[in-house]
Amino acid sequence: YFSTKEGAEVDLVLSRGKKECLFIEIKSSTKVEVSEVNKLASLVQKTNYQPYYLSQDPHPQSINGVKCLHWQEGLKSIFSIKT
């Protein structure tokens, strides 16, 4: 969990060595909430981390540089799981 003084927050921060960090926001909603994605995109601009928005929405999309994926596909992508 990560939060700023301004109140922005992200659920998970993952580090892959010294070169790559990920911000991952997890939602139980069945549709991507663009306002939430925009908050994550704004936060990432300040950190340069790779952003993911995981939900139950089955339609993959990219919004303002944020990868929005169904949570199962997101886990496969993040952890490079081949099926």
DSSP file with accessible surface (Angstrom, degrees, kcal/mol):
  #  RESIDUE AA STRUCTURE BP1 BP2  ACC     N-H-->O    O-->H-N    N-H-->O    O-->H-N    TCO  KAPPA ALPHA  PHI   PSI    X-CA   Y-CA   Z-CA
    1    1 A Y              0   0  175      0, 0.0     2,-0.4     0, 0.0    10,-0.2   0.000 360.0 360.0 360.0 139.6    0.0    0.0    0.0
    2    2 A F  E     +A   10   0A  76      8,-2.2     8,-2.3    10,-0.1     2,-0.3  -1.000 360.0 173.2-139.7 138.5    1.2    3.5   -0.9
    3    3 A S  E     -A    9   0A  62     -2,-0.4     6,-0.2     6,-0.2     2,-0.2  -0.985  18.2-140.4-143.5 156.6   -0.3    6.9   -0.3
    4    4 A T    >   -     0   0   32      4,-2.3     3,-1.6    -2,-0.3    39,-0.0  -0.648  33.8-105.8-107.5 169.3    0.7   10.5   -0.7
    5    5 A K  T 3  S+     0   0  208      1,-0.3    -1,-0.1    -2,-0.2     0, 0.0   0.810 120.6  60.8 -62.0 -28.6    0.1   13.6    1.5
    6    6 A E  T 3  S-     0   0  142      2,-0.1    -1,-0.3     1,-0.1    -3,-0.0   0.529 122.6-104.8 -78.4  -7.4   -2.5   14.7   -1.0
    7    7 A G  S <  S+     0   0   59     -3,-1.6     2,-0.1     1,-0.3    -2,-0.1   0.430  72.2 141.1 100.4  -1.2   -4.5   11.5   -0.4
    8    8 A A        +     0   0   34     31,-0.0    -4,-2.3    35,-0.0    -1,-0.3  -0.502  28.3 179.9 -71.3 144.4   -3.7    9.6   -3.6
    9    9 A E  E     -A    3   0A  61     -6,-0.2     2,-0.3    -2,-0.1    -6,-0.2  -0.977  23.0-161.7-146.5 159.0   -3.2    5.9   -2.9
   10   10 A V  E     -A    2   0A   0     -8,-2.3    -8,-2.2    -2,-0.3    15,-0.2  -0.988  20.3-136.5-140.0 145.8   -2.4    2.6   -4.6
   11   11 A D  S    S+     0   0   48     13,-0.4     2,-0.4    -2,-0.3    14,-0.2   0.908  82.5  19.9 -71.9 -46.1   -3.1   -0.9   -3.4
   12   12 A L  E     -B   24   0B  74     12,-2.3    12,-2.8   -11,-0.1     2,-0.5  -0.982  52.8-166.6-131.0 142.8    0.2   -2.7   -4.2
   13   13 A V  E     -B   23   0B  57     -2,-0.4     2,-0.4    10,-0.2    10,-0.2  -0.991  17.4-172.9-124.0 117.7    3.7   -1.6   -5.1
   14   14 A L  E     -B   22   0B  50      8,-2.2     8,-3.0    -2,-0.5     2,-0.5  -0.930   7.9-156.7-113.7 139.9    5.9   -4.4   -6.6
   15   15 A S  E     -B   21   0B  81     -2,-0.4     2,-0.7     6,-0.2     6,-0.2  -0.949   8.4-166.3-116.7 132.6    9.6   -4.1   -7.2
   16   16 A R  E >>  -B   20   0B  90      4,-3.5     4,-1.0    -2,-0.5     3,-0.6  -0.799  67.1 -61.2-113.4  82.5   11.4   -6.2   -9.8
   17   17 A G  T 34 S-     0   0   54     -2,-0.7    -1,-0.2     1,-0.2     0, 0.0  -0.369  90.8 -46.8  73.7-154.0   15.0   -5.6   -8.8
   18   18 A K  T 34 S+     0   0  215      1,-0.1    -1,-0.2    -3,-0.1     3,-0.1   0.613 132.1  53.1 -90.9 -10.6   16.3   -2.1   -9.0
   19   19 A K  T <4 S+     0   0  208     -3,-0.6     2,-0.4     1,-0.2    -2,-0.2   0.712 101.6  47.9-101.8 -23.1   15.0   -1.2  -12.4
   20   20 A E  E  <  +B   16   0B  62     -4,-1.0    -4,-3.5    29,-0.0     2,-0.4  -0.972  51.0 173.5-132.0 129.0   11.3   -1.8  -12.5
   21   21 A C  E     -B   15   0B  30     -2,-0.4    29,-2.6    -6,-0.2     2,-0.4  -0.971  14.0-154.9-128.2 146.4    8.5   -0.9  -10.1
   22   22 A L  E     -Bc  14  50B   0     -8,-3.0    -8,-2.2    -2,-0.4     2,-0.5  -0.950   7.9-154.0-122.0 139.1    4.8   -1.5  -10.5
   23   23 A F  E     -Bc  13  51B   1     27,-2.6    29,-2.5    -2,-0.4     2,-0.5  -0.965  20.4-169.9-104.7 127.2    1.8    0.3   -9.1
   24   24 A I  E     -Bc  12  52B   4    -12,-2.8   -12,-2.3    -2,-0.5     2,-0.5  -0.973  10.1-167.6-126.7 121.0   -1.2   -2.0   -9.0
   25   25 A E  E     - c   0  53B   5     27,-2.8    29,-3.3    -2,-0.5     2,-0.5  -0.905  10.8-158.9-104.9 131.2   -4.8   -0.8   -8.2
   26   26 A I  E     + c   0  54B  81     -2,-0.5     2,-0.3    27,-0.2    29,-0.2  -0.951  13.0 176.0-117.6 126.1   -7.3   -3.6   -7.5
   27   27 A K        -     0   0   49     27,-2.9    44,-0.1    -2,-0.5    29,-0.0  -0.953  30.2-148.0-127.6 148.2  -11.0   -3.1   -7.8
   28   28 A S        +     0   0  100     -2,-0.3    27,-0.1    27,-0.1    -1,-0.1   0.480  63.1 118.8 -91.3   0.6  -13.9   -5.5   -7.5
   29   29 A S        -     0   0   26      1,-0.1    27,-2.7     2,-0.1    28,-0.4  -0.199  65.2-138.2 -69.2 154.8  -16.0   -3.6  -10.0
   30   30 A T  S    S+     0   0   95     26,-0.2     2,-0.4    25,-0.2    -1,-0.1   0.515  88.8  49.3 -89.4  -6.5  -17.2   -5.2  -13.3
   31   31 A K  S    S-     0   0  136     26,-0.1     2,-0.2    27,-0.1    25,-0.1  -0.982  93.6-104.7-131.8 144.9  -16.4   -2.0  -15.3
   32   32 A V        -     0   0   20     -2,-0.4     2,-0.9    27,-0.1     3,-0.1  -0.484  29.5-139.7 -65.8 131.3  -13.3    0.1  -15.4
   33   33 A E    >>  -     0   0   82     -2,-0.2     4,-2.1     1,-0.2     3,-0.6  -0.858  10.6-160.8 -96.5 103.7  -13.8    3.4  -13.4
   34   34 A V  H 3> S+     0   0   77     -2,-0.9     4,-2.8     1,-0.3     5,-0.2   0.861  88.3  57.2 -57.1 -37.0  -12.1    6.0  -15.6
   35   35 A S  H 3> S+     0   0   74      1,-0.2     4,-1.6     2,-0.2    -1,-0.3   0.906 108.9  46.4 -63.1 -37.1  -11.9    8.5  -12.7
   36   36 A E  H <> S+     0   0   36     -3,-0.6     4,-1.9     2,-0.2    -1,-0.2   0.891 111.5  51.4 -70.8 -38.9  -10.0    5.9  -10.6
   37   37 A V  H  X S+     0   0    0     -4,-2.1     4,-2.8     1,-0.2    -2,-0.2   0.916 107.9  53.0 -63.0 -41.7   -7.7    5.1  -13.6
   38   38 A N  H  X S+     0   0   64     -4,-2.8     4,-2.4     1,-0.2    -1,-0.2   0.876 106.2  53.1 -63.7 -35.5   -7.0    8.8  -14.0
   39   39 A K  H  X S+     0   0  125     -4,-1.6     4,-2.1    -5,-0.2    -1,-0.2   0.928 111.2  46.5 -62.9 -43.3   -6.0    9.1  -10.3
   40   40 A L  H  X S+     0   0    6     -4,-1.9     4,-2.5     2,-0.2    -2,-0.2   0.924 110.8  52.2 -65.3 -42.5   -3.5    6.3  -10.8
   41   41 A A  H  X S+     0   0    8     -4,-2.8     4,-1.7     1,-0.2    -2,-0.2   0.908 109.4  50.2 -60.5 -40.4   -2.2    7.8  -14.0
   42   42 A S  H  X S+     0   0   55     -4,-2.4     4,-0.8     1,-0.2    -1,-0.2   0.914 110.7  48.8 -65.0 -42.1   -1.6   11.1  -12.2
   43   43 A L  H >X S+     0   0    5     -4,-2.1     3,-0.8     1,-0.2     4,-0.6   0.907 108.4  54.0 -64.1 -40.6    0.2    9.3   -9.4
   44   44 A V  H >X S+     0   0   18     -4,-2.5     4,-3.6     1,-0.2     3,-1.1   0.860  97.6  64.4 -65.9 -33.2    2.4    7.4  -11.9
   45   45 A Q  H 3< S+     0   0  162     -4,-1.7    -1,-0.2     1,-0.3    -2,-0.2   0.846 104.4  47.7 -58.9 -30.6    3.5   10.7  -13.6
   46   46 A K  H << S+     0   0  143     -4,-0.8    -1,-0.3    -3,-0.8    -2,-0.2   0.651 124.8  28.8 -83.6 -16.9    5.2   11.7  -10.3
   47   47 A T  H << S-     0   0   41     -3,-1.1    -2,-0.2    -4,-0.6    -3,-0.1   0.638  88.3-135.1-117.7 -24.5    6.9    8.3   -9.9
   48   48 A N     <  +     0   0  152     -4,-3.6   -27,-0.2     1,-0.2     2,-0.2   0.744  54.2 146.3  68.7  23.8    7.5    6.8  -13.3
   49   49 A Y        -     0   0   78     -5,-0.4   -27,-0.2    -6,-0.1    -1,-0.2  -0.513  58.8-101.0 -83.8 161.7    6.3    3.4  -12.1
   50   50 A Q  E     -c   22   0B  65    -29,-2.6   -27,-2.6    -2,-0.2     2,-0.3  -0.732  42.7-144.2 -83.8 121.6    4.4    1.0  -14.4
   51   51 A P  E     -c   23   0B  14      0, 0.0    16,-1.9     0, 0.0     2,-0.4  -0.708  20.1-179.7 -97.6 139.8    0.7    1.2  -13.6
   52   52 A Y  E     -cd  24  67B   6    -29,-2.5   -27,-2.8    -2,-0.3     2,-0.5  -0.996  11.6-163.6-130.0 139.6   -1.9   -1.6  -13.7
   53   53 A Y  E     -cd  25  68B   0     14,-2.9    16,-2.2    -2,-0.4     2,-0.5  -0.979  15.5-167.7-121.3 111.9   -5.6   -1.3  -12.9
   54   54 A L  E     +cd  26  69B   5    -29,-3.3   -27,-2.9    -2,-0.5     2,-0.2  -0.884  22.2 136.7-107.1 132.6   -7.1   -4.8  -12.2
   55   55 A S  E     - d   0  70B   0     14,-1.8    16,-2.8    -2,-0.5    17,-0.2  -0.771  65.8 -88.2-149.1-165.8  -10.8   -5.4  -12.0
   56   56 A Q  S    S+     0   0   92    -27,-2.7   -26,-0.2    -2,-0.2    14,-0.1   0.336  81.0 122.7 -97.4   5.8  -13.5   -7.8  -13.2
   57   57 A D        -     0   0    9    -28,-0.4    -2,-0.2    12,-0.2   -26,-0.1  -0.554  53.1-154.4 -68.7 122.3  -14.0   -5.9  -16.5
   58   58 A P        +     0   0   86      0, 0.0    -1,-0.1     0, 0.0    12,-0.1   0.544  69.4  89.1 -78.6  -4.1  -13.3   -8.5  -19.3
   59   59 A H  S    S-     0   0  117     10,-0.1   -27,-0.1     2,-0.0    -2,-0.1  -0.812  71.2-144.4-101.2 107.0  -12.3   -5.8  -21.8
   60   60 A P        +     0   0   95      0, 0.0     2,-0.3     0, 0.0     9,-0.2  -0.390  32.7 155.4 -68.0 142.4   -8.5   -5.0  -21.8
   61   61 A Q  E     -E   68   0B  80      7,-2.2     7,-3.2    -2,-0.1     2,-0.5  -0.979  38.8-128.2-158.6 164.3   -7.7   -1.4  -22.5
   62   62 A S  E     -E   67   0B  86     -2,-0.3     2,-0.5     5,-0.2     5,-0.2  -0.994  22.7-176.4-121.6 127.1   -5.1    1.3  -21.9
   63   63 A I  E >  S-E   66   0B  26      3,-2.0     3,-2.3    -2,-0.5   -22,-0.1  -0.986  72.4 -23.1-126.9 118.6   -6.2    4.6  -20.4
   64   64 A N  T 3  S-     0   0  116     -2,-0.5    -1,-0.1     1,-0.3     3,-0.1   0.857 128.4 -48.9  50.4  39.1   -3.6    7.4  -20.0
   65   65 A G  T 3  S+     0   0   53      1,-0.3     2,-0.5   -15,-0.0    -1,-0.3   0.474 110.5 125.1  84.1   1.1   -0.8    4.9  -20.0
   66   66 A V  E <   - E   0  63B   0     -3,-2.3    -3,-2.0   -16,-0.1     2,-0.7  -0.837  59.7-134.0 -97.1 126.0   -2.5    2.6  -17.4
   67   67 A K  E     -dE  52  62B  85    -16,-1.9   -14,-2.9    -2,-0.5     2,-0.6  -0.711  20.9-163.8 -78.2 116.5   -3.0   -1.0  -18.4
   68   68 A C  E     +dE  53  61B   1     -7,-3.2    -7,-2.2    -2,-0.7     2,-0.3  -0.915  22.5 159.4-106.1 114.0   -6.5   -1.9  -17.4
   69   69 A L  E     -d   54   0B  30    -16,-2.2   -14,-1.8    -2,-0.6   -12,-0.2  -0.928  49.5 -93.9-134.3 155.3   -7.0   -5.7  -17.3
   70   70 A H  E  >  -d   55   0B  39     -2,-0.3     4,-3.0   -16,-0.2     5,-0.2  -0.432  50.8-112.5 -60.2 144.1   -9.3   -8.4  -15.9
   71   71 A W  H  > S+     0   0  109    -16,-2.8     4,-2.3     1,-0.2     5,-0.2   0.853 115.7  50.9 -57.0 -36.5   -7.6   -9.4  -12.7
   72   72 A Q  H  > S+     0   0  101    -17,-0.2     4,-1.9     2,-0.2    -1,-0.2   0.934 113.8  43.7 -67.7 -43.0   -6.7  -12.9  -13.9
   73   73 A E  H  > S+     0   0   98     -3,-0.2     4,-2.4     1,-0.2    -2,-0.2   0.867 111.6  56.1 -68.1 -34.8   -5.1  -11.5  -17.1
   74   74 A G  H  X S+     0   0    0     -4,-3.0     4,-3.1     2,-0.2     5,-0.2   0.921 106.3  48.8 -62.6 -44.1   -3.4   -8.9  -15.1
   75   75 A L  H  X S+     0   0   69     -4,-2.3     4,-2.5    -5,-0.2     6,-0.2   0.916 111.2  50.5 -63.2 -40.7   -1.7  -11.4  -12.9
   76   76 A K  H  <>S+     0   0   61     -4,-1.9     5,-2.3     2,-0.2     4,-0.3   0.919 114.5  44.6 -61.0 -43.5   -0.6  -13.4  -15.9
   77   77 A S  H ><5S+     0   0   49     -4,-2.4     3,-0.8     3,-0.2    -2,-0.2   0.937 114.9  46.5 -66.5 -47.8    0.8  -10.2  -17.4
   78   78 A I  H 3<5S+     0   0    1     -4,-3.1    -2,-0.2     1,-0.2    -1,-0.2   0.904 122.6  34.8 -63.8 -42.4    2.5   -9.0  -14.3
   79   79 A F  T 3<5S-     0   0  119     -4,-2.5    -1,-0.2    -5,-0.2    -2,-0.2   0.265 107.1-121.5 -99.8  10.7    4.1  -12.3  -13.4
   80   80 A S  T < 5 +     0   0   82     -3,-0.8     2,-0.5    -4,-0.3    -3,-0.2   0.890  46.3 174.9  51.7  48.7    4.7  -13.4  -17.0
   81   81 A I      < -     0   0   91     -5,-2.3     2,-0.4    -6,-0.2    -1,-0.2  -0.734  18.8-150.0 -88.7 125.7    2.6  -16.6  -16.7
   82   82 A K              0   0  186     -2,-0.5    -5,-0.0    -5,-0.0    -1,-0.0  -0.789 360.0 360.0 -94.6 137.5    2.2  -18.5  -19.9
   83   83 A T              0   0  146     -2,-0.4     0, 0.0     0, 0.0     0, 0.0  -0.802 360.0 360.0-119.5 360.0   -1.0  -20.5  -20.4
